[in-house]
């Protein structure tokens, strides 16, 4: 098959959705369309606006086909989501918002069913962050509707199905703390049989596979004049990881920042992971298990911005010495339900007279300390590559390098989820990075970190 010249990427994040066109020879973003990703409150439960997203995706593809044009499509979406199709290929039940909290009796029943961590390397998470918990909830709470379920798809592959009519699952989404997958074995876990859904799970395909061309009728609606192949697609954090796997030797770590800050220890092992502290195994695009940890760093940054206003990096940088001297601190968690310090609620310490700039400096330190903690929990070694919004936060980066005492590199430009999805179709990426020099007063950073760890204790 001829290598595409331009590829359209459907990139559906938890907060925003976008469609963009990449130049395959350079990785350059040629054009983009965006919209918020909204949640419908119900009934029957909070769920994604699937038809609203579909209308947006089609309109964007139609416009982008006019100019600059594209000759392939790839897909990346957030994890912790699956789609239940009926016999006609429609939704048997709405696609559930993974932040929804189920009734206690359903959560308790699922706890008995879910496999042990040693099998799935998937920790027990809140709401529907375990996809298996979502499916169990839908089956238990809506049995009449669940009887109609014929096919179960992971989320990126649902959109590929809408485009091609070909149903598939894929390992990066199945391996994203679903409880449904054994990362070490590359097979479904025992949960699919306990839930009675093995025969409904679509076949597992490689993220790099072309599932088929856009369906003829849809192609006509989009104005496509020749067959356009659609790639199977990939989970967004693993899409961000993929560019760093190409041509780089392990061990190294990647911090992929967005709504979540996901940490990958490439070349690490799974044996020391602690499920109680939100460590897990992800599965990369090549099907390999990767020790991982996470906290909701981007969501916490949004909450901080709502409190403190927009971050002024120069003022925060200037305020950092005072923060270190007076031990002005933010403790976990601003976004509850995940991360290495479960059960804790955020508190400001020593901040009674702190300025907004000082609080911002302390917040950037907090994010760096959370990242350091997450990297330590997964035994990450070697240089640390930071991509996404955190790569533009100088105070965070300087503090992180000082805390780690080993190379930290900020990866600039658009090297995240969309570009990783583009790699599935052979996009060539330039991923410029810069070495972070680190905060010069390392002794002050270390003393602050020791004090912060003493304050932050698990219940």
Phi and psi in degrees as a GROMACS rama.xvg file:
@    title "Ramachandran Plot"
@    xaxis  label "Phi"
@    yaxis  label "Psi"
@TYPE xy
-64.3521  135.848  UNK-2
-64.8316  133.837  UNK-3
-62.6703  153.002  UNK-4
-94.0025  -35.4031  UNK-5
-139.458  137.909  UNK-6
-125.114  134.771  UNK-7
-89.7141  132.05  UNK-8
-115.54  125.073  UNK-9
-90.8899  116.698  UNK-10
-123.294  100.93  UNK-11
-107.923  102.482  UNK-12
-92.5251  172.561  UNK-13
-66.4233  -31.7279  UNK-14
-99.034  -40.0235  UNK-15
-136.385  154.602  UNK-16
-121.979  146.44  UNK-17
-148.896  157.019  UNK-18
-126.309  128.335  UNK-19
-137.25  161.11  UNK-20
-115.419  129.147  UNK-21
-109.308  142.058  UNK-22
-78.7918  119.316  UNK-23
-67.3453  -26.4275  UNK-24
-77.9859  -28.5032  UNK-25
-121.498  -16.7956  UNK-26
79.0727  2.28879  UNK-27
-68.0262  137.686  UNK-28
-80.8493  116.471  UNK-29
-89.0541  -34.3927  UNK-30
-166.283  159.934  UNK-31
-153.809  149.761  UNK-32
-126.741  142.587  UNK-33
-134.262  156.938  UNK-34
-160.053  155.021  UNK-35
-65.8875  148.72  UNK-36
-98.1523  107.258  UNK-37
-97.583  156.459  UNK-38
-113.642  131.456  UNK-39
-89.0729  127.805  UNK-40
-62.4655  -28.0981  UNK-41
138.226  -177.168  UNK-42
-76.3145  171.003  UNK-43
-86.3524  -12.8464  UNK-44
-162.901  166.782  UNK-45
-58.5657  129.905  UNK-46
-148.574  161.764  UNK-47
-76.1748  148.706  UNK-48
-82.1821  75.9786  UNK-49
-62.1358  -46.2283  UNK-50
-70.5245  -33.112  UNK-51
-63.3469  -42.1092  UNK-52
-63.6963  -42.8727  UNK-53
-62.3121  -43.3468  UNK-54
-61.0094  -41.993  UNK-55
-63.5598  -46.3878  UNK-56
-60.7908  -44.5359  UNK-57
-65.305  -43.2526  UNK-58
-63.3072  -40.5809  UNK-59
-66.2456  -43.2552  UNK-60
-62.9161  -38.9468  UNK-61
-62.6206  -45.2778  UNK-62
-67.5241  -44.3073  UNK-63
-72.176  -23.872  UNK-64
-67.9993  -31.1555  UNK-65
-66.84  -44.395  UNK-66
-164.69  128.766  UNK-67
-85.4127  -4.34683  UNK-68
86.5715  159.499  UNK-69
-155.708  157.965  UNK-70
-130.56  17.9668  UNK-71
-162.757  160.557  UNK-72
-132.647  135.442  UNK-73
-128.156  165.241  UNK-74
-140.941  138.904  UNK-75
-140.646  141.874  UNK-76
-141.744  167.395  UNK-77
-63.4821  162.323  UNK-78
-89.5664  -163.165  UNK-79
54.9978  37.3044  UNK-80
-146.762  141.536  UNK-81
-141.384  162.575  UNK-82
-124.948  132.549  UNK-83
-104.304  115.538  UNK-84
-103.204  146.076  UNK-85
-89.985  -174.609  UNK-86
-62.3533  -31.3088  UNK-87
-84.2415  -2.40737  UNK-88
89.3375  5.73556  UNK-89
-90.2356  178.712  UNK-90
-76.0847  121.652  UNK-91
-73.0971  -32.1264  UNK-92
-146.162  152.484  UNK-93
-59.48  154.273  UNK-94
-79.5955  111.343  UNK-95
-71.2218  138.52  UNK-96
-72.1955  123.885  UNK-97
-68.2223  -9.8164  UNK-98
-86.6865  -3.51157  UNK-99
-69.7909  136.577  UNK-100
-99.0322  126.215  UNK-101
-82.8857  161.731  UNK-102
-59.4177  149.222  UNK-103
-57.2055  -39.8104  UNK-104
-65.6685  -33.1704  UNK-105
-73.1404  -39.5465  UNK-106
-62.4457  -41.43  UNK-107
-65.829  -40.1355  UNK-108
-65.1853  -37.5911  UNK-109
-69.6628  -35.4922  UNK-110
-58.0942  -30.6832  UNK-111
-73.5619  -32.5475  UNK-112
-80.8793  -35.4844  UNK-113
-66.8103  143.027  UNK-114
-68.9002  163.676  UNK-115
-69.773  156.732  UNK-116
-57.5297  -36.1369  UNK-117
-62.4058  -21.4687  UNK-118
-86.9732  -44.7962  UNK-119
-106.805  -16.018  UNK-120
49.8832  37.8612  UNK-121
-122.217  113.982  UNK-122
-73.9929  158.711  UNK-123
-74.0945  119.229  UNK-124
-117.18  167.76  UNK-125
-75.4501  160.885  UNK-126
52.3434  -131.885  UNK-127
-105.841  24.6951  UNK-128
-64.3607  -21.8502  UNK-129
-92.9678  115.108  UNK-130
-59.3131  -34.1395  UNK-131
-57.8294  -35.7684  UNK-132
-66.3767  -37.6482  UNK-133
-60.511  -49.4877  UNK-134
-63.24  -39.7868  UNK-135
-62.7872  -43.3893  UNK-136
-60.6455  -47.4629  UNK-137
-63.0474  -38.6943  UNK-138
-68.7535  -41.4777  UNK-139
-74.8948  -39.2696  UNK-140
-87.929  -24.0056  UNK-141
-133.635  62.0633  UNK-142
-61.7202  -36.0057  UNK-143
-65.3612  -41.2165  UNK-144
-70.6563  -36.4494  UNK-145
-67.4553  -28.2764  UNK-146
-58.7962  -28.683  UNK-147
-79.0995  -8.36962  UNK-148
-68.6452  123.187  UNK-149
-108.168  -31.3622  UNK-150
-141.964  137.604  UNK-151
-118.073  126.774  UNK-152
-123.388  145.952  UNK-153
-73.3142  160.473  UNK-154
-66.1853  -46.5096  UNK-155
-59.603  -36.3671  UNK-156
-74.372  -21.2992  UNK-157
-63.0428  -43.2036  UNK-158
-68.6183  -33.8519  UNK-159
-64.2567  -37.1046  UNK-160
-64.1105  -41.4614  UNK-161
-61.6403  -32.5113  UNK-162
-81.9159  -34.655  UNK-163
-116.95  -21.1385  UNK-164
80.6747  4.9925  UNK-165
-103.402  122.246  UNK-166
-89.9322  133.586  UNK-167
-152.579  159.388  UNK-168
-117.259  171.22  UNK-169
-152.183  146.548  UNK-170
-69.4592  -32.4129  UNK-171
-66.1036  -34.5376  UNK-172
-79.3754  -37.6711  UNK-173
-66.9295  -31.1233  UNK-174
-87.5553  6.34377  UNK-175
-94.9291  77.1817  UNK-176
41.2342  47.3097  UNK-177
-90.4552  -17.8999  UNK-178
72.7603  -3.88261  UNK-179
-97.3295  -2.12297  UNK-180
-134.478  147.705  UNK-181
-106.525  98.5175  UNK-182
-59.8463  -36.3545  UNK-183
-69.2637  -23.9125  UNK-184
-107.336  -19.3519  UNK-185
69.794  35.1823  UNK-186
-139.795  168.186  UNK-187
-63.5684  151.128  UNK-188
-84.6052  175.766  UNK-189
-66.1851  -16.6279  UNK-190
-64.1228  -33.3053  UNK-191
-62.125  -31.4681  UNK-192
-78.8952  -37.2798  UNK-193
-64.325  -32.3536  UNK-194
-86.2099  -9.40037  UNK-195
68.5371  38.4309  UNK-196
-121.926  6.73766  UNK-197
-56.1411  -42.4591  UNK-198
-74.8175  -6.3262  UNK-199
-101.656  -9.83733  UNK-200
-75.9595  124.474  UNK-201
-62.5567  156.509  UNK-202
-58.7864  146.913  UNK-203
-86.529  126.445  UNK-204
-121.405  159.234  UNK-205
-71.0846  146.157  UNK-206
-58.012  -27.6783  UNK-207
-83.6304  -7.5774  UNK-208
-70.7359  143.589  UNK-209
-87.7066  118.208  UNK-210
-77.8372  -26.9552  UNK-211
157.499  178.335  UNK-212
-82.3056  163.113  UNK-213
-57.9254  135.908  UNK-214
-54.0046  141.664  UNK-215
-54.7468  -45.6989  UNK-216
-63.5128  -42.3718  UNK-217
-67.3115  -40.7269  UNK-218
-56.6643  -40.9432  UNK-219
-64.0708  -41.8799  UNK-220
-63.4619  -34.4386  UNK-221
-85.0414  -6.59337  UNK-222
80.3945  20.923  UNK-223
-80.4702  128.501  UNK-224
-102.048  -4.20187  UNK-225
-145.172  161.23  UNK-226
-58.4025  132.282  UNK-227
-117.317  112.569  UNK-228
-69.8867  146.882  UNK-229
-118.708  122.934  UNK-230
-82.615  153.123  UNK-231
-58.0671  -40.6341  UNK-232
102.857  170.937  UNK-233
-152.639  149.563  UNK-234
-64.2216  141.978  UNK-235
-64.1183  -42.3726  UNK-236
-64.7523  -35.2122  UNK-237
-74.6797  -26.7909  UNK-238
-64.4913  -40.8807  UNK-239
-65.2457  -33.7854  UNK-240
-71.968  -35.2505  UNK-241
-55.1152  -45.5341  UNK-242
-58.2379  -29.0894  UNK-243
-81.181  -17.0733  UNK-244
-79.4847  -19.3885  UNK-245
-82.1796  111.978  UNK-246
75.9423  16.2422  UNK-247
-121.263  135.197  UNK-248
-88.349  137.567  UNK-249
-75.0581  156.954  UNK-250
-89.8366  148.039  UNK-251
-159.777  169.951  UNK-252
-126.594  152.166  UNK-253
-126.5  132.568  UNK-254
-108.542  110.244  UNK-255
-102.652  112.471  UNK-256
-106.085  140.813  UNK-257
-167.828  -138.667  UNK-258
-55.0197  -41.8094  UNK-259
-104.28  149.068  UNK-260
-102.147  110.34  UNK-261
-105.091  133.677  UNK-262
-115.823  128.84  UNK-263
-118.101  131.297  UNK-264
-103.798  89.6258  UNK-265
-72.4717  129.113  UNK-266
87.9344  3.7304  UNK-267
-86.8673  176.161  UNK-268
-115.5  167.762  UNK-269
-97.4053  -2.37237  UNK-270
-75.593  -20.5327  UNK-271
-106.28  12.6192  UNK-272
-70.5422  144.074  UNK-273
-115.013  105.892  UNK-274
-63.451  -22.1881  UNK-275
-73.7419  -11.303  UNK-276
-120.197  27.5642  UNK-277
62.7946  37.9699  UNK-278
-101.755  153.442  UNK-279
-164.243  177.925  UNK-280
-107.079  127.65  UNK-281
-93.8461  172.343  UNK-282
-124.348  125.845  UNK-283
-81.6815  178.164  UNK-284
-63.2999  -19.2502  UNK-285
-95.2901  5.05696  UNK-286
87.8805  10.6425  UNK-287
-95.4329  140.621  UNK-288
-73.301  137.253  UNK-289
-130.225  119.6  UNK-290
-57.5447  135.285  UNK-291
-143.411  158.19  UNK-292
-149.234  167.462  UNK-293
-163.509  159.082  UNK-294
-149.489  166.095  UNK-295
-86.7483  63.0919  UNK-296
-63.5696  -43.5705  UNK-297
-65.6902  -40.6081  UNK-298
-63.388  -40.5784  UNK-299
-65.4926  -38.3341  UNK-300
-61.6531  -40.6726  UNK-301
-60.758  -43.0687  UNK-302
-64.2668  -39.6629  UNK-303
-64.7132  -41.4498  UNK-304
-61.4757  -38.9491  UNK-305
-63.4351  -31.8566  UNK-306
-82.8087  -43.288  UNK-307
-108.313  -7.0251  UNK-308
87.053  -176.55  UNK-309
-70.937  138.873  UNK-310
-63.4634  124.062  UNK-311
-101.728  103.656  UNK-312
-64.3513  -37.5832  UNK-313
-62.3191  -44.8836  UNK-314
-68.3771  -39.0599  UNK-315
-64.6461  -40.3779  UNK-316
-62.1716  -42.6921  UNK-317
-67.2907  -28.7984  UNK-318
-83.7891  -12.3015  UNK-319
-60.1057  -43.059  UNK-320
-56.6791  -40.0469  UNK-321
-66.2066  -38.1175  UNK-322
-63.2722  -43.7177  UNK-323
-66.8903  -39.2164  UNK-324
-70.2201  -39.9048  UNK-325
-96.8354  0.999085  UNK-326
52.9401  48.6267  UNK-327
-76.3249  123.693  UNK-328
-135.438  148.921  UNK-329
-114.532  132.874  UNK-330
-110.263  160.565  UNK-331
-66.4444  156.973  UNK-332
-123.299  134.694  UNK-333
-76.3365  -35.3822  UNK-334
-107.628  113.912  UNK-335
-78.9347  160.325  UNK-336
98.1703  2.12283  UNK-337
-158.275  174.892  UNK-338
97.3783  177.642  UNK-339
-78.5359  -7.03742  UNK-340
-124.883  67.8904  UNK-341
-65.3869  144.67  UNK-342
87.7207  -11.1669  UNK-343
-88.6361  149.132  UNK-344
-114.453  137.92  UNK-345
-57.5069  140.66  UNK-346
-140.125  146.846  UNK-347
-93.204  134.562  UNK-348
-118.962  127.811  UNK-349
68.6148  22.1552  UNK-350
-107.707  15.3913  UNK-351
-58.6765  -37.9621  UNK-352
-111.963  13.0935  UNK-353
-71.1101  141.967  UNK-354
-78.4391  168.122  UNK-355
-59.956  -39.7086  UNK-356
-63.1646  -40.0748  UNK-357
-67.5942  -39.7742  UNK-358
-65.4849  -37.9753  UNK-359
-64.1179  -41.7435  UNK-360
-61.0627  -42.8373  UNK-361
-65.1533  -35.6663  UNK-362
-66.7409  -41.1274  UNK-363
-64.6783  -38.7393  UNK-364
-61.5235  -42.9602  UNK-365
-56.6505  -47.2468  UNK-366
-62.5715  -39.1675  UNK-367
-66.0319  -40.7689  UNK-368
-66.5841  -37.8632  UNK-369
-64.3672  -41.5335  UNK-370
-63.6064  -45.2148  UNK-371
-58.0366  -43.4351  UNK-372
-61.4988  -46.487  UNK-373
-62.7465  -38.979  UNK-374
-67.7439  -39.6833  UNK-375
-64.7298  -38.8292  UNK-376
-64.187  -24.6003  UNK-377
-106.293  11.4954  UNK-378
63.9728  33.1454  UNK-379
-64.7271  137.744  UNK-380
-129.612  162.006  UNK-381
80.844  -172.391  UNK-382
-63.1859  155.32  UNK-383
-115.433  122.74  UNK-384
-102.623  125.082  UNK-385
-110.236  122.977  UNK-386
-127.21  162.227  UNK-387
90.7036  -166.479  UNK-388
-56.2778  -34.1826  UNK-389
-63.5324  -23.7041  UNK-390
-68.0213  -13.7902  UNK-391
-101.091  1.49772  UNK-392
-96.6898  97.7027  UNK-393
-61.9423  -42.2645  UNK-394
-64.6628  -45.3977  UNK-395
-56.6014  -49.1392  UNK-396
-63.907  -45.234  UNK-397
-63.9358  -40.9001  UNK-398
-66.6976  -40.3629  UNK-399
-63.256  -44.4987  UNK-400
-63.1076  -41.0989  UNK-401
-64.0316  -40.1113  UNK-402
-66.1105  -41.6285  UNK-403
-81.074  -34.617  UNK-404
68.2693  22.5838  UNK-405
-142.882  168.951  UNK-406
-57.7904  133.522  UNK-407
-120.87  131.889  UNK-408
-124.348  128.323  UNK-409
-90.184  119.024  UNK-410
-90.7384  116.313  UNK-411
-94.8613  168.675  UNK-412
78.662  -171.755  UNK-413
-91.7478  83.1924  UNK-414
-115.55  24.3028  UNK-415
-96.4358  -135.015  UNK-416
-62.5846  -46.6066  UNK-417
-63.3995  -43.3945  UNK-418
-69.3004  -35.2757  UNK-419
-63.3314  -40.4771  UNK-420
-64.3729  -35.861  UNK-421
-63.6675  -31.7931  UNK-422
-60.0826  -28.0748  UNK-423
-57.6404  -30.6402  UNK-424
-101.604  10.1858  UNK-425
91.4671  19.4958  UNK-426
-62.5988  137.141  UNK-427
-89.4301  126.286  UNK-428
-113.686  137.03  UNK-429
-104.034  120.214  UNK-430
-116.889  76.1954  UNK-431
-62.8344  140.44  UNK-432
-138.703  159.283  UNK-433
-128.71  143.477  UNK-434
-73.8364  135.905  UNK-435
-88.9062  129.463  UNK-436
-76.5368  -28.6333  UNK-437
91.1428  156.007  UNK-438
-71.1575  129.419  UNK-439
-66.01  -30.8766  UNK-440
-88.267  68.7219  UNK-441
-60.8701  -35.5383  UNK-442
-61.3168  -40.8066  UNK-443
-67.2507  -39.0949  UNK-444
-62.1012  -45.1868  UNK-445
-64.1845  -40.2618  UNK-446
-65.3518  -41.2528  UNK-447
-62.4426  -44.3167  UNK-448
-62.7993  -40.107  UNK-449
-63.2178  -40.8071  UNK-450
-65.4622  -42.5458  UNK-451
-61.6101  -44.0147  UNK-452
-65.2281  -33.3624  UNK-453
-68.3045  -34.3997  UNK-454
-74.4674  -39.0356  UNK-455
-90.4802  96.0202  UNK-456
-118.771  143.204  UNK-457
-70.6802  144.743  UNK-458
